[in-house]
Each structure stands twice: as structure tokens, then as C-alpha cells.
């Protein structure tokens, strides 16, 4: 029986998604914090919404990246 090999192309895609998630994990709190510091500014709500959407995107990309990495190591779930 042949041992399974890691799909390096899929692993690279997963690491790329995790990198994007990491970048957004640092950007999102900064945007949300700046929105709360400038509550009297007319663009307060749009900036806050943008920060919350980017935080959600960071969480989504982290889960997607972990799933892709797991698929590259262990193969597709049947």
C-alpha cells in the first residue's frame, strides 16, 4: 500500500489563505478602533461596518485556510 503524499499545491493555497486571514486579523481591529474613536465623524457608521465586515472575512478565511491545509495533508473527506 502506497503512503499518502501531501498535495503541495493545495497546501500552498491554504497557507496563502491563512496569510490573508492574518493580515485582516491585524487590520480589522485597527479600523474598528478608529471608528469608535471618531464617533462624531459623519463616516462613523460606514467605517465601523467596513471594520466588522473585514473581521468576519478574517474569520472566514482562517476557517477556509485550515480546511484547505487539512485537505492537502489528509486528502478529501469521503
PDB file with one MODEL, atoms N, CA, C and O in Angstrom:
MODEL        1
ATOM      1  N   UNK A   1       0.835  -1.181   0.000  1.00  0.00           N
ATOM      2  CA  UNK A   1       0.000   0.000   0.000  1.00  0.00           C
ATOM      3  C   UNK A   1       0.878   1.242   0.000  1.00  0.00           C
ATOM      4  O   UNK A   1       1.812   1.353   0.794  1.00  0.00           O
ATOM      5  N   UNK A   2       0.576   2.166  -0.886  1.00  0.00           N
ATOM      6  CA  UNK A   2       1.365   3.370  -1.067  1.00  0.00           C
ATOM      7  C   UNK A   2       0.971   4.428  -0.025  1.00  0.00           C
ATOM      8  O   UNK A   2      -0.219   4.684   0.163  1.00  0.00           O
ATOM      9  N   UNK A   3       1.946   5.045   0.654  1.00  0.00           N
ATOM     10  CA  UNK A   3       1.589   6.081   1.634  1.00  0.00           C
ATOM     11  C   UNK A   3       1.090   7.343   0.936  1.00  0.00           C
ATOM     12  O   UNK A   3       1.502   7.658  -0.181  1.00  0.00           O
ATOM     13  N   UNK A   4       0.197   8.056   1.614  1.00  0.00           N
ATOM     14  CA  UNK A   4      -0.338   9.288   1.044  1.00  0.00           C
ATOM     15  C   UNK A   4       0.722  10.374   1.058  1.00  0.00           C
ATOM     16  O   UNK A   4       1.528  10.452   1.985  1.00  0.00           O
ATOM     17  N   UNK A   5       0.719  11.201   0.047  1.00  0.00           N
ATOM     18  CA  UNK A   5       1.634  12.324  -0.052  1.00  0.00           C
ATOM     19  C   UNK A   5       0.850  13.620   0.129  1.00  0.00           C
ATOM     20  O   UNK A   5      -0.333  13.699  -0.202  1.00  0.00           O
ATOM     21  N   UNK A   6       1.523  14.618   0.655  1.00  0.00           N
ATOM     22  CA  UNK A   6       0.897  15.926   0.824  1.00  0.00           C
ATOM     23  C   UNK A   6       0.791  16.611  -0.530  1.00  0.00           C
ATOM     24  O   UNK A   6       1.757  16.666  -1.290  1.00  0.00           O
ATOM     25  N   UNK A   7      -0.385  17.126  -0.817  1.00  0.00           N
ATOM     26  CA  UNK A   7      -0.601  17.883  -2.039  1.00  0.00           C
ATOM     27  C   UNK A   7      -0.021  19.281  -1.825  1.00  0.00           C
ATOM     28  O   UNK A   7      -0.646  20.123  -1.181  1.00  0.00           O
ATOM     29  N   UNK A   8       1.176  19.526  -2.368  1.00  0.00           N
ATOM     30  CA  UNK A   8       1.891  20.771  -2.109  1.00  0.00           C
ATOM     31  C   UNK A   8       1.193  21.983  -2.712  1.00  0.00           C
ATOM     32  O   UNK A   8       1.258  23.073  -2.143  1.00  0.00           O
ATOM     33  N   UNK A   9       0.535  21.817  -3.839  1.00  0.00           N
ATOM     34  CA  UNK A   9      -0.185  22.927  -4.462  1.00  0.00           C
ATOM     35  C   UNK A   9      -1.358  23.357  -3.579  1.00  0.00           C
ATOM     36  O   UNK A   9      -1.582  24.550  -3.371  1.00  0.00           O
ATOM     37  N   UNK A  10      -2.088  22.398  -3.072  1.00  0.00           N
ATOM     38  CA  UNK A  10      -3.213  22.691  -2.189  1.00  0.00           C
ATOM     39  C   UNK A  10      -2.722  23.252  -0.854  1.00  0.00           C
ATOM     40  O   UNK A  10      -3.368  24.124  -0.271  1.00  0.00           O
ATOM     41  N   UNK A  11      -1.592  22.759  -0.374  1.00  0.00           N
ATOM     42  CA  UNK A  11      -1.009  23.279   0.859  1.00  0.00           C
ATOM     43  C   UNK A  11      -0.622  24.750   0.691  1.00  0.00           C
ATOM     44  O   UNK A  11      -0.842  25.559   1.592  1.00  0.00           O
ATOM     45  N   UNK A  12      -0.056  25.088  -0.440  1.00  0.00           N
ATOM     46  CA  UNK A  12       0.310  26.478  -0.724  1.00  0.00           C
ATOM     47  C   UNK A  12      -0.903  27.387  -0.754  1.00  0.00           C
ATOM     48  O   UNK A  12      -0.852  28.517  -0.268  1.00  0.00           O
ATOM     49  N   UNK A  13      -1.988  26.898  -1.321  1.00  0.00           N
ATOM     50  CA  UNK A  13      -3.226  27.671  -1.361  1.00  0.00           C
ATOM     51  C   UNK A  13      -3.765  27.898   0.057  1.00  0.00           C
ATOM     52  O   UNK A  13      -4.259  28.981   0.373  1.00  0.00           O
ATOM     53  N   UNK A  14      -3.666  26.874   0.901  1.00  0.00           N
ATOM     54  CA  UNK A  14      -4.128  27.004   2.278  1.00  0.00           C
ATOM     55  C   UNK A  14      -3.287  27.984   3.073  1.00  0.00           C
ATOM     56  O   UNK A  14      -3.818  28.776   3.852  1.00  0.00           O
ATOM     57  N   UNK A  15      -1.968  27.935   2.880  1.00  0.00           N
ATOM     58  CA  UNK A  15      -1.082  28.866   3.574  1.00  0.00           C
ATOM     59  C   UNK A  15      -1.340  30.289   3.101  1.00  0.00           C
ATOM     60  O   UNK A  15      -1.279  31.231   3.892  1.00  0.00           O
ATOM     61  N   UNK A  16      -1.628  30.448   1.812  1.00  0.00           N
ATOM     62  CA  UNK A  16      -1.945  31.777   1.281  1.00  0.00           C
ATOM     63  C   UNK A  16      -3.220  32.316   1.917  1.00  0.00           C
ATOM     64  O   UNK A  16      -3.283  33.494   2.268  1.00  0.00           O
ATOM     65  N   UNK A  17      -4.227  31.479   2.069  1.00  0.00           N
ATOM     66  CA  UNK A  17      -5.469  31.910   2.712  1.00  0.00           C
ATOM     67  C   UNK A  17      -5.244  32.265   4.170  1.00  0.00           C
ATOM     68  O   UNK A  17      -5.835  33.220   4.675  1.00  0.00           O
ATOM     69  N   UNK A  18      -4.391  31.505   4.853  1.00  0.00           N
ATOM     70  CA  UNK A  18      -4.093  31.820   6.243  1.00  0.00           C
ATOM     71  C   UNK A  18      -3.329  33.138   6.364  1.00  0.00           C
ATOM     72  O   UNK A  18      -3.513  33.872   7.334  1.00  0.00           O
ATOM     73  N   UNK A  19      -2.480  33.440   5.393  1.00  0.00           N
ATOM     74  CA  UNK A  19      -1.761  34.712   5.387  1.00  0.00           C
ATOM     75  C   UNK A  19      -2.723  35.876   5.207  1.00  0.00           C
ATOM     76  O   UNK A  19      -2.601  36.898   5.881  1.00  0.00           O
ATOM     77  N   UNK A  20      -3.678  35.722   4.298  1.00  0.00           N
ATOM     78  CA  UNK A  20      -4.695  36.758   4.102  1.00  0.00           C
ATOM     79  C   UNK A  20      -5.497  36.949   5.377  1.00  0.00           C
ATOM     80  O   UNK A  20      -5.805  38.079   5.755  1.00  0.00           O
ATOM     81  N   UNK A  21      -5.838  35.856   6.040  1.00  0.00           N
ATOM     82  CA  UNK A  21      -6.592  35.938   7.297  1.00  0.00           C
ATOM     83  C   UNK A  21      -5.772  36.666   8.360  1.00  0.00           C
ATOM     84  O   UNK A  21      -6.314  37.480   9.108  1.00  0.00           O
ATOM     85  N   UNK A  22      -4.486  36.383   8.434  1.00  0.00           N
ATOM     86  CA  UNK A  22      -3.629  37.030   9.420  1.00  0.00           C
ATOM     87  C   UNK A  22      -3.546  38.538   9.183  1.00  0.00           C
ATOM     88  O   UNK A  22      -3.588  39.325  10.128  1.00  0.00           O
ATOM     89  N   UNK A  23      -3.427  38.930   7.924  1.00  0.00           N
ATOM     90  CA  UNK A  23      -3.381  40.358   7.593  1.00  0.00           C
ATOM     91  C   UNK A  23      -4.676  41.037   8.024  1.00  0.00           C
ATOM     92  O   UNK A  23      -4.644  42.106   8.634  1.00  0.00           O
ATOM     93  N   UNK A  24      -5.809  40.424   7.710  1.00  0.00           N
ATOM     94  CA  UNK A  24      -7.088  41.017   8.087  1.00  0.00           C
ATOM     95  C   UNK A  24      -7.323  40.975   9.592  1.00  0.00           C
ATOM     96  O   UNK A  24      -8.061  41.806  10.121  1.00  0.00           O
ATOM     97  N   UNK A  25      -6.704  40.014  10.297  1.00  0.00           N
ATOM     98  CA  UNK A  25      -6.829  39.968  11.756  1.00  0.00           C
ATOM     99  C   UNK A  25      -6.135  41.152  12.417  1.00  0.00           C
ATOM    100  O   UNK A  25      -6.513  41.546  13.520  1.00  0.00           O
ATOM    101  N   UNK A  26      -5.134  41.723  11.766  1.00  0.00           N
ATOM    102  CA  UNK A  26      -4.485  42.910  12.289  1.00  0.00           C
ATOM    103  C   UNK A  26      -5.150  44.194  11.806  1.00  0.00           C
ATOM    104  O   UNK A  26      -5.211  45.170  12.554  1.00  0.00           O
ATOM    105  N   UNK A  27      -5.647  44.215  10.579  1.00  0.00           N
ATOM    106  CA  UNK A  27      -6.249  45.431  10.027  1.00  0.00           C
ATOM    107  C   UNK A  27      -7.618  45.701  10.655  1.00  0.00           C
ATOM    108  O   UNK A  27      -7.930  46.849  10.971  1.00  0.00           O
ATOM    109  N   UNK A  28      -8.428  44.675  10.840  1.00  0.00           N
ATOM    110  CA  UNK A  28      -9.809  44.852  11.309  1.00  0.00           C
ATOM    111  C   UNK A  28      -9.911  45.556  12.660  1.00  0.00           C
ATOM    112  O   UNK A  28     -10.682  46.509  12.774  1.00  0.00           O
ATOM    113  N   UNK A  29      -9.176  45.135  13.687  1.00  0.00           N
ATOM    114  CA  UNK A  29      -9.293  45.846  14.964  1.00  0.00           C
ATOM    115  C   UNK A  29      -8.853  47.303  14.888  1.00  0.00           C
ATOM    116  O   UNK A  29      -9.401  48.153  15.589  1.00  0.00           O
ATOM    117  N   UNK A  30      -7.862  47.598  14.037  1.00  0.00           N
ATOM    118  CA  UNK A  30      -7.414  48.985  13.880  1.00  0.00           C
ATOM    119  C   UNK A  30      -8.529  49.831  13.284  1.00  0.00           C
ATOM    120  O   UNK A  30      -8.770  50.949  13.741  1.00  0.00           O
ATOM    121  N   UNK A  31      -9.210  49.313  12.270  1.00  0.00           N
ATOM    122  CA  UNK A  31     -10.302  50.045  11.633  1.00  0.00           C
ATOM    123  C   UNK A  31     -11.465  50.226  12.609  1.00  0.00           C
ATOM    124  O   UNK A  31     -12.046  51.308  12.692  1.00  0.00           O
ATOM    125  N   UNK A  32     -11.801  49.173  13.342  1.00  0.00           N
ATOM    126  CA  UNK A  32     -12.906  49.263  14.310  1.00  0.00           C
ATOM    127  C   UNK A  32     -12.556  50.257  15.419  1.00  0.00           C
ATOM    128  O   UNK A  32     -13.408  51.042  15.836  1.00  0.00           O
ATOM    129  N   UNK A  33     -11.326  50.227  15.894  1.00  0.00           N
ATOM    130  CA  UNK A  33     -10.900  51.146  16.950  1.00  0.00           C
ATOM    131  C   UNK A  33     -10.949  52.593  16.465  1.00  0.00           C
ATOM    132  O   UNK A  33     -11.407  53.478  17.188  1.00  0.00           O
ATOM    133  N   UNK A  34     -10.478  52.831  15.246  1.00  0.00           N
ATOM    134  CA  UNK A  34     -10.504  54.201  14.719  1.00  0.00           C
ATOM    135  C   UNK A  34     -11.935  54.683  14.514  1.00  0.00           C
ATOM    136  O   UNK A  34     -12.212  55.874  14.659  1.00  0.00           O
ATOM    137  N   UNK A  35     -12.841  53.777  14.181  1.00  0.00           N
ATOM    138  CA  UNK A  35     -14.240  54.167  14.034  1.00  0.00           C
ATOM    139  C   UNK A  35     -14.820  54.591  15.383  1.00  0.00           C
ATOM    140  O   UNK A  35     -15.537  55.588  15.462  1.00  0.00           O
ATOM    141  N   UNK A  36     -14.514  53.837  16.445  1.00  0.00           N
ATOM    142  CA  UNK A  36     -15.044  54.173  17.764  1.00  0.00           C
ATOM    143  C   UNK A  36     -14.406  55.434  18.343  1.00  0.00           C
ATOM    144  O   UNK A  36     -15.029  56.124  19.150  1.00  0.00           O
ATOM    145  N   UNK A  37     -13.180  55.739  17.944  1.00  0.00           N
ATOM    146  CA  UNK A  37     -12.536  56.960  18.439  1.00  0.00           C
ATOM    147  C   UNK A  37     -13.104  58.211  17.768  1.00  0.00           C
ATOM    148  O   UNK A  37     -12.982  59.304  18.320  1.00  0.00           O
ATOM    149  N   UNK A  38     -13.717  58.079  16.604  1.00  0.00           N
ATOM    150  CA  UNK A  38     -14.248  59.221  15.859  1.00  0.00           C
ATOM    151  C   UNK A  38     -15.755  59.086  15.671  1.00  0.00           C
ATOM    152  O   UNK A  38     -16.250  59.119  14.545  1.00  0.00           O
ATOM    153  N   UNK A  39     -16.480  58.934  16.771  1.00  0.00           N
ATOM    154  CA  UNK A  39     -17.923  58.707  16.677  1.00  0.00           C
ATOM    155  C   UNK A  39     -18.680  59.933  16.173  1.00  0.00           C
ATOM    156  O   UNK A  39     -19.789  59.794  15.659  1.00  0.00           O
ATOM    157  N   UNK A  40     -18.114  61.116  16.307  1.00  0.00           N
ATOM    158  CA  UNK A  40     -18.809  62.315  15.846  1.00  0.00           C
ATOM    159  C   UNK A  40     -18.594  62.578  14.353  1.00  0.00           C
ATOM    160  O   UNK A  40     -19.221  63.469  13.779  1.00  0.00           O
ATOM    161  N   UNK A  41     -17.719  61.813  13.738  1.00  0.00           N
ATOM    162  CA  UNK A  41     -17.438  61.978  12.304  1.00  0.00           C
ATOM    163  C   UNK A  41     -18.615  61.446  11.486  1.00  0.00           C
ATOM    164  O   UNK A  41     -19.231  60.455  11.880  1.00  0.00           O
ATOM    165  N   UNK A  42     -18.942  62.080  10.355  1.00  0.00           N
ATOM    166  CA  UNK A  42     -20.084  61.599   9.554  1.00  0.00           C
ATOM    167  C   UNK A  42     -19.890  60.213   8.936  1.00  0.00           C
ATOM    168  O   UNK A  42     -20.874  59.553   8.601  1.00  0.00           O
ATOM    169  N   UNK A  43     -18.658  59.763   8.780  1.00  0.00           N
ATOM    170  CA  UNK A  43     -18.404  58.438   8.200  1.00  0.00           C
ATOM    171  C   UNK A  43     -18.221  57.368   9.272  1.00  0.00           C
ATOM    172  O   UNK A  43     -17.647  56.314   8.996  1.00  0.00           O
ATOM    173  N   UNK A  44     -18.698  57.621  10.484  1.00  0.00           N
ATOM    174  CA  UNK A  44     -18.535  56.680  11.596  1.00  0.00           C
ATOM    175  C   UNK A  44     -19.164  55.320  11.281  1.00  0.00           C
ATOM    176  O   UNK A  44     -18.507  54.289  11.428  1.00  0.00           O
ATOM    177  N   UNK A  45     -20.416  55.307  10.856  1.00  0.00           N
ATOM    178  CA  UNK A  45     -21.129  54.049  10.596  1.00  0.00           C
ATOM    179  C   UNK A  45     -20.496  53.268   9.431  1.00  0.00           C
ATOM    180  O   UNK A  45     -20.261  52.068   9.575  1.00  0.00           O
ATOM    181  N   UNK A  46     -20.211  53.909   8.280  1.00  0.00           N
ATOM    182  CA  UNK A  46     -19.598  53.123   7.188  1.00  0.00           C
ATOM    183  C   UNK A  46     -18.229  52.529   7.560  1.00  0.00           C
ATOM    184  O   UNK A  46     -17.917  51.406   7.163  1.00  0.00           O
ATOM    185  N   UNK A  47     -17.419  53.270   8.313  1.00  0.00           N
ATOM    186  CA  UNK A  47     -16.107  52.755   8.704  1.00  0.00           C
ATOM    187  C   UNK A  47     -16.267  51.597   9.690  1.00  0.00           C
ATOM    188  O   UNK A  47     -15.545  50.603   9.612  1.00  0.00           O
ATOM    189  N   UNK A  48     -17.210  51.730  10.610  1.00  0.00           N
ATOM    190  CA  UNK A  48     -17.466  50.650  11.568  1.00  0.00           C
ATOM    191  C   UNK A  48     -17.957  49.396  10.852  1.00  0.00           C
ATOM    192  O   UNK A  48     -17.516  48.290  11.165  1.00  0.00           O
ATOM    193  N   UNK A  49     -18.854  49.558   9.906  1.00  0.00           N
ATOM    194  CA  UNK A  49     -19.364  48.418   9.134  1.00  0.00           C
ATOM    195  C   UNK A  49     -18.229  47.776   8.333  1.00  0.00           C
ATOM    196  O   UNK A  49     -18.133  46.551   8.255  1.00  0.00           O
ATOM    197  N   UNK A  50     -17.373  48.607   7.742  1.00  0.00           N
ATOM    198  CA  UNK A  50     -16.225  48.080   6.994  1.00  0.00           C
ATOM    199  C   UNK A  50     -15.307  47.269   7.902  1.00  0.00           C
ATOM    200  O   UNK A  50     -14.821  46.210   7.504  1.00  0.00           O
ATOM    201  N   UNK A  51     -15.066  47.754   9.111  1.00  0.00           N
ATOM    202  CA  UNK A  51     -14.232  47.025  10.064  1.00  0.00           C
ATOM    203  C   UNK A  51     -14.859  45.709  10.480  1.00  0.00           C
ATOM    204  O   UNK A  51     -14.165  44.697  10.584  1.00  0.00           O
ATOM    205  N   UNK A  52     -16.162  45.706  10.719  1.00  0.00           N
ATOM    206  CA  UNK A  52     -16.841  44.469  11.122  1.00  0.00           C
ATOM    207  C   UNK A  52     -16.876  43.450   9.984  1.00  0.00           C
ATOM    208  O   UNK A  52     -16.717  42.251  10.215  1.00  0.00           O
ATOM    209  N   UNK A  53     -17.081  43.923   8.768  1.00  0.00           N
ATOM    210  CA  UNK A  53     -17.073  43.019   7.614  1.00  0.00           C
ATOM    211  C   UNK A  53     -15.683  42.422   7.418  1.00  0.00           C
ATOM    212  O   UNK A  53     -15.553  41.233   7.124  1.00  0.00           O
ATOM    213  N   UNK A  54     -14.639  43.247   7.581  1.00  0.00           N
ATOM    214  CA  UNK A  54     -13.280  42.717   7.415  1.00  0.00           C
ATOM    215  C   UNK A  54     -12.920  41.738   8.535  1.00  0.00           C
ATOM    216  O   UNK A  54     -12.159  40.797   8.309  1.00  0.00           O
ATOM    217  N   UNK A  55     -13.456  41.948   9.737  1.00  0.00           N
ATOM    218  CA  UNK A  55     -13.228  40.985  10.823  1.00  0.00           C
ATOM    219  C   UNK A  55     -13.910  39.655  10.508  1.00  0.00           C
ATOM    220  O   UNK A  55     -13.333  38.591  10.733  1.00  0.00           O
ATOM    221  N   UNK A  56     -15.122  39.714   9.996  1.00  0.00           N
ATOM    222  CA  UNK A  56     -15.818  38.493   9.588  1.00  0.00           C
ATOM    223  C   UNK A  56     -15.089  37.779   8.459  1.00  0.00           C
ATOM    224  O   UNK A  56     -15.023  36.550   8.428  1.00  0.00           O
ATOM    225  N   UNK A  57     -14.538  38.566   7.525  1.00  0.00           N
ATOM    226  CA  UNK A  57     -13.782  37.987   6.421  1.00  0.00           C
ATOM    227  C   UNK A  57     -12.520  37.292   6.930  1.00  0.00           C
ATOM    228  O   UNK A  57     -12.133  36.247   6.408  1.00  0.00           O
ATOM    229  N   UNK A  58     -11.877  37.870   7.949  1.00  0.00           N
ATOM    230  CA  UNK A  58     -10.677  37.255   8.528  1.00  0.00           C
ATOM    231  C   UNK A  58     -11.013  35.899   9.136  1.00  0.00           C
ATOM    232  O   UNK A  58     -10.268  34.934   8.957  1.00  0.00           O
ATOM    233  N   UNK A  59     -12.124  35.822   9.849  1.00  0.00           N
ATOM    234  CA  UNK A  59     -12.541  34.555  10.459  1.00  0.00           C
ATOM    235  C   UNK A  59     -12.872  33.537   9.374  1.00  0.00           C
ATOM    236  O   UNK A  59     -12.485  32.373   9.471  1.00  0.00           O
ATOM    237  N   UNK A  60     -13.592  33.977   8.338  1.00  0.00           N
ATOM    238  CA  UNK A  60     -13.953  33.089   7.231  1.00  0.00           C
ATOM    239  C   UNK A  60     -12.713  32.538   6.537  1.00  0.00           C
ATOM    240  O   UNK A  60     -12.638  31.342   6.258  1.00  0.00           O
ATOM    241  N   UNK A  61     -11.734  33.408   6.255  1.00  0.00           N
ATOM    242  CA  UNK A  61     -10.524  32.963   5.566  1.00  0.00           C
ATOM    243  C   UNK A  61      -9.684  32.032   6.440  1.00  0.00           C
ATOM    244  O   UNK A  61      -9.019  31.133   5.925  1.00  0.00           O
ATOM    245  N   UNK A  62      -9.709  32.241   7.751  1.00  0.00           N
ATOM    246  CA  UNK A  62      -8.971  31.351   8.644  1.00  0.00           C
ATOM    247  C   UNK A  62      -9.559  29.945   8.604  1.00  0.00           C
ATOM    248  O   UNK A  62      -8.820  28.965   8.506  1.00  0.00           O
ATOM    249  N   UNK A  63     -10.878  29.842   8.677  1.00  0.00           N
ATOM    250  CA  UNK A  63     -11.504  28.522   8.601  1.00  0.00           C
ATOM    251  C   UNK A  63     -11.279  27.878   7.234  1.00  0.00           C
ATOM    252  O   UNK A  63     -10.994  26.684   7.141  1.00  0.00           O
ATOM    253  N   UNK A  64     -11.407  28.673   6.181  1.00  0.00           N
ATOM    254  CA  UNK A  64     -11.210  28.155   4.833  1.00  0.00           C
ATOM    255  C   UNK A  64      -9.758  27.687   4.643  1.00  0.00           C
ATOM    256  O   UNK A  64      -9.514  26.646   4.033  1.00  0.00           O
ATOM    257  N   UNK A  65      -8.808  28.454   5.164  1.00  0.00           N
ATOM    258  CA  UNK A  65      -7.401  28.084   5.056  1.00  0.00           C
ATOM    259  C   UNK A  65      -7.076  26.818   5.825  1.00  0.00           C
ATOM    260  O   UNK A  65      -6.352  25.954   5.331  1.00  0.00           O
ATOM    261  N   UNK A  66      -7.613  26.706   7.040  1.00  0.00           N
ATOM    262  CA  UNK A  66      -7.381  25.483   7.818  1.00  0.00           C
ATOM    263  C   UNK A  66      -7.978  24.267   7.137  1.00  0.00           C
ATOM    264  O   UNK A  66      -7.369  23.198   7.118  1.00  0.00           O
ATOM    265  N   UNK A  67      -9.165  24.426   6.579  1.00  0.00           N
ATOM    266  CA  UNK A  67      -9.805  23.315   5.870  1.00  0.00           C
ATOM    267  C   UNK A  67      -8.962  22.890   4.666  1.00  0.00           C
ATOM    268  O   UNK A  67      -8.794  21.698   4.412  1.00  0.00           O
ATOM    269  N   UNK A  68      -8.439  23.860   3.932  1.00  0.00           N
ATOM    270  CA  UNK A  68      -7.623  23.554   2.759  1.00  0.00           C
ATOM    271  C   UNK A  68      -6.327  22.859   3.157  1.00  0.00           C
ATOM    272  O   UNK A  68      -5.892  21.921   2.489  1.00  0.00           O
ATOM    273  N   UNK A  69      -5.711  23.313   4.237  1.00  0.00           N
ATOM    274  CA  UNK A  69      -4.479  22.673   4.706  1.00  0.00           C
ATOM    275  C   UNK A  69      -4.754  21.239   5.144  1.00  0.00           C
ATOM    276  O   UNK A  69      -3.976  20.335   4.840  1.00  0.00           O
ATOM    277  N   UNK A  70      -5.843  21.031   5.846  1.00  0.00           N
ATOM    278  CA  UNK A  70      -6.195  19.673   6.287  1.00  0.00           C
ATOM    279  C   UNK A  70      -6.471  18.769   5.082  1.00  0.00           C
ATOM    280  O   UNK A  70      -6.088  17.600   5.092  1.00  0.00           O
ATOM    281  N   UNK A  71      -7.126  19.290   4.054  1.00  0.00           N
ATOM    282  CA  UNK A  71      -7.382  18.502   2.843  1.00  0.00           C
ATOM    283  C   UNK A  71      -6.072  18.163   2.136  1.00  0.00           C
ATOM    284  O   UNK A  71      -5.940  17.074   1.578  1.00  0.00           O
ATOM    285  N   UNK A  72      -5.108  19.073   2.152  1.00  0.00           N
ATOM    286  CA  UNK A  72      -3.857  18.801   1.457  1.00  0.00           C
ATOM    287  C   UNK A  72      -3.049  17.725   2.182  1.00  0.00           C
ATOM    288  O   UNK A  72      -2.320  16.963   1.547  1.00  0.00           O
ATOM    289  N   UNK A  73      -3.174  17.662   3.495  1.00  0.00           N
ATOM    290  CA  UNK A  73      -2.411  16.675   4.258  1.00  0.00           C
ATOM    291  C   UNK A  73      -3.106  15.325   4.280  1.00  0.00           C
ATOM    292  O   UNK A  73      -2.468  14.299   4.041  1.00  0.00           O
ATOM    293  N   UNK A  74      -4.397  15.306   4.563  1.00  0.00           N
ATOM    294  CA  UNK A  74      -5.117  14.051   4.771  1.00  0.00           C
ATOM    295  C   UNK A  74      -5.968  13.615   3.582  1.00  0.00           C
ATOM    296  O   UNK A  74      -6.474  12.493   3.577  1.00  0.00           O
ATOM    297  N   UNK A  75      -6.134  14.450   2.600  1.00  0.00           N
ATOM    298  CA  UNK A  75      -6.972  14.097   1.463  1.00  0.00           C
ATOM    299  C   UNK A  75      -8.403  14.541   1.668  1.00  0.00           C
ATOM    300  O   UNK A  75      -8.774  14.988   2.754  1.00  0.00           O
ATOM    301  N   UNK A  76      -9.211  14.417   0.623  1.00  0.00           N
ATOM    302  CA  UNK A  76     -10.616  14.806   0.679  1.00  0.00           C
ATOM    303  C   UNK A  76     -11.395  13.888   1.604  1.00  0.00           C
ATOM    304  O   UNK A  76     -11.129  12.689   1.687  1.00  0.00           O
ATOM    305  N   UNK A  77     -12.368  14.475   2.299  1.00  0.00           N
ATOM    306  CA  UNK A  77     -13.253  13.710   3.161  1.00  0.00           C
ATOM    307  C   UNK A  77     -14.280  12.998   2.297  1.00  0.00           C
ATOM    308  O   UNK A  77     -14.881  13.616   1.418  1.00  0.00           O
ATOM    309  N   UNK A  78     -14.489  11.720   2.531  1.00  0.00           N
ATOM    310  CA  UNK A  78     -15.425  10.952   1.706  1.00  0.00           C
ATOM    311  C   UNK A  78     -16.806  10.928   2.297  1.00  0.00           C
ATOM    312  O   UNK A  78     -17.712  10.323   1.725  1.00  0.00           O
TER     313      UNK A  78
ENDMDL
END
